[in-house]
Each structure stands twice: as C-alpha cells, then as structure tokens.
C-alpha cells in the first residue's frame, strides 16, 4: 500500500509562502513513465491552522495577514444543527443531515477528510471547536459566531462579545 503525504502551507509561513497554495490537480500513476493513470484529484482550498486557541478578532487579523480568510461553516462541514439548544438553527448543510458531518466529497474539510481529533500536530488543543465567519445575534443582542467541531463537524455557537477563544483556522481561496 502506498502512502502519500501532501505538504502545503502551515502556521508560521509568510504571506508569499502561504499564497503559493493555489488549487492544485494531483494525478497518480502506477508506473514511472506516467502511462497508467490510477487516480486524479484536485485540492481546491488550502487550510492553515494556528495551533493555539484565540479570539475571533485575532484570528481574522491572522488570516488576513496570510492573504487567507476565516472559513465559513460550509468550508468545514455539511451538518445542520440546533445551536446551543436555542431556537436558532443552522440549516445551510446537506438537506436532512443532523448536527454531524456526513462523509462525502464537497461536504467541507472535515466531511471530506474525516474527523481531525487525531491530528494534534495540526490542530490543538484537541477537541476545541474552530471559528467560522458566519454569525447571528441572539435574543440578548449578543454577537454569536458559529463554530465547528473538528471531530464530528457539529455546529455550535460562541459568544464573541465575551472574548471567547476557539480553534483558529484560515482558508484560501
């Protein structure tokens, strides 16, 4: 069995290094002369995770300095969910899908690649939800940002007004 490791942008890269990660087509061949193609796939988006938890404003600056953006919910998951047992639902995921991802290509990073709970070298502290740029105001008029669990793709909400901290990821383009 062949193992293929893809190395892309990472925390600590400069903006010019991070921006080199453009959508890329990969073709795997079974022979050195490249006549027997066995698989082709394209990575359309590249993610960089800051290994520390952070507030949303700090994350936004971090992403902007890389030339990246803060991901939206669907960059991570295809789940739908009742956020923090409130009356506010996220319904932008796969029709009929409960509050965890369904493994499928095009369903967001965690839905495509599986849960990230075992990737502590990429994302720590493990189990921490990651910020998204999607938001709403609750009944107390507090700014709530959606956050996504890397292990299940479940959606929750975090009160940005309290300077709460979540995991920090950026995406390009």
N, C-alpha and C positions, 0 to 999 in steps of 0.2 A: 504494500500500500504506500502510495506517495503522499507526502505531507508537504503542503505549500504554505509558506509564510509570506504574508503581504506586509510590507513595511511602508507606512505612509507618514504623514505629519504627526507630530507629537507635542505634548506640553514642553515648553521651553524653546520651540522653534521660532525663528524670526518670521516676520510677515512674508518676506520673499520666499523663505523655505516652505511655509505653510501654504502659500498661494500656488506653489508648483503642483499641488494635488488637484489636478483637473479631472473631469470624468475620463475614465480610462477603460479601454477594452482589453480583456485578457483572453488569449487563446492558448489552450493546452494541446500539445501534440504527443503522440505516443512514440515518435521517432525523432532523431536529431535532424533529419533533412526536412522536417515540417511538412510532410505529405499526408499524414494520418491525423487529422484533427479529431480530438475526442471530446472537447468541451470548450465553450466560449461563454464568457460572462462580462458584464460591464458594471463597474462601480461608478455610480452617478454622483454620489455625495461622499465627502470625506468628513470624518468627525475627529475632533481633538477634545480630550477630556482633561481638565485640570484635576489632579489627584486630591486636591483639598476641597472641603465644603466652603461655600461662600454665599454672600448676599447677592440678590439679583442685580443691583446696580454695578457691583464689582464684576460680576460675570459679563454683563453687557459691554463694559469697557474692555475686558479681557478679549472677548470675541471680536469687537471692532478693531482692536489693535492688531489682531491677526489677519484682518480682512475677511473674517467669517461673520456669522450671525448666530444669535441664540436660536436653537431649534424650536419649531412648533410641535404640538402634540403628535401630529401625524408623521413627523420625521422619526419618531421613536416607536410608535405603537399603532395598532388598528383597533384597540379596545374602545368600548363605550363605558361610561360609568357614572354612578351617583357620587358626586364629590363630597367627601367628608360627611356622608349621611345627610346631606342637605337637599333642598329642593332644586338645586342647580345641577343639571346633568350635562355631561359631555357626550354629544351624540355624533361627533364627526368621524367616528371609526367605522369599521365594517358593519353593515346592516345586521342587526340581531346578535352581534358579538357582546358578551358580558364584559366585566371590568378586568380582563386579562387578554393578552395578545393571542391571536391565532397564527401559528407558523405559516407564513406564506411570503413569497417574493412580492415586493411592492407594498408590504404592510408596515414599513418602518424598520429602523435598525434592529430593535430587539425582536420583532416578529420574524425578520429575515434570518438573523444570526443566532437567535436563542437568547435566553437569559444571560445577563452579564455578571451574575453574582460570583462566579468563579474567576473573574478576571480582575483580581485585586491589583495587578500591576498596571492596569489601565485606569481603573476607577476605584477610588477609595474615598472615604471609608466605605467598605462593602455594605450593601443594603440600603444606602441612602438614596432617596428619590432625586431625580435631576430636574432642574428648572426647565420651563418652556416659556416662550414669549406670549403664549395665549393667556388671557386674563379675563376676569369679571369682577364686578363689585357686589359684595354680599348685602344682606338686608341692613347691616350696620354701616354700610358705605365704606367698608374696608376693601382695599385692593387685594384680590386673591389671584395668585398665579397658579396655573395648572402645573403639576409636577408628575413625573412618570417613574414608576418603579423599574429599575433595570432588570430585576429578576423575573417579573411576570408581565410587565407592560401595563400594570394597573395605574389608573389615573387618580390623583388626589389633588388637593388644593393647599397652598401655603400662603399665609397672610404676609404679604410683602411689607405691610405697614409696620410690622414688629421687627424688622431687620432679621428675619429668619434666614437660616442657612440651609442650602440644599447642595447636591452634587452639581458640578459645573461642566457642561458640555457645549461645544460650538460646532457648527456645520458649515460646509462650503460646497457648492454654491447654495 
